[in-house]
């Protein structure tokens, strides 16, 4: 990796020349809270899909691969559209983009509660939740990056910790709502809840100081260096590995007769990811962001070996969820910091959005492929595929040269 890119050391370039008023201020932490609330809301919805998987498949009579497309299209939409929402937020600020996404998401959830076929759900949920997440995640994460210099890594870790808290809180809640009121009413519950929370988040979605100038083109920001594409392809494989657990954990528990709650396992992934986001995010500022990022990716891929040996042993599945969660949290917390370190914060929304399209392709292709593997060869073969994807994604990162810290 070239050692001549902007901002080689986190905050060095900004701290020597950045005199923007307001950075690292009290208002900066308000933006962090808003980003936390936004990610809590939208990812709590998105990562609860595993609880809807069985009831919807039963009602519509669809196989695993077909039902998984519901999640895959959504994932592709919110990561794929991030490149657009990020660039728009760079130009007009995050608040307008967040409000637009909130409206689309609420409408999409309400329409999904009324669908008569899985194919119609691809449209209402896929676009509704997909656009909602795209308009909340990348713009708000980029905004946090632009509001901080000295404590950027910690601030980004706190902002994306909302993803873990959303998974921890909303997945078990929605499991109970589905059990008592059915999956359609659960989507209506989500529509009301997310609408309220995102309205609150919009209040504190302040535009970063000094960001009013037209952002540089993405190609100019990344400089055409190969390191971006290594990160891109790595992200594709890592997301393919990660989403195996989010989509198929509940199915695995149900079909293997494991005694225990799948919602609790996913909630533990969320809980452990908070540790990864905050702990590894803070540690990365001291010992090296890229080093911890690589280790987090390696741990995510290897965690599926624990799932393989677990069988129906719920305690071992708990261990798997915890290891996966810490690794996943570290990746989410550190990836924006890696982008900020490599390319600076000017136009960060567009660069993050471009990078996250790789996650979109991983989410679009990975779950249906894994579903087909489960249908034809069983869960163990799918878990092995998840290990392979994770290790391949990690190996690509080890082709990067260490950053100067």
Secondary structure, 3 states (H helix, E strand, C coil): CCCCCCCCCCCHHHHHHCCCCCCCCHHHHHHHHHHHHHHHHHHHHHCCHHHHHHHHHHHHCCCHHHHHHHHHHHHHHHHHCHHHHHHHHHHHCHHHHHHHHHHHHHHHHHHHCCCCCHHHHHHHHHHHHHHHHHHHHHHHHHHHHHHCCCCHHHHHHHHHHHHHHHHHHHHHHHHHHHHHHCHHHHHHHHHHHHHHHHHHHHHCCCCCCCCCCCCCCHHHHHCCCHHHHHHHHHHHHHHHHHHHHHHHHHHHHHHHCCCCCHHHHHHHHHHHHHHHHHHHHHHHHHHCHHHHHHHHHHHHHHHHHHHHHHCCCHHHHHHHHHHHHHHHHHHHHHHHHHHHHHHCCCCHHHHHHHHHHHHHHHHHHHHHHHHHHHHHHCHHHHHHHHHHHHHHHHHHHCCCCCCCC
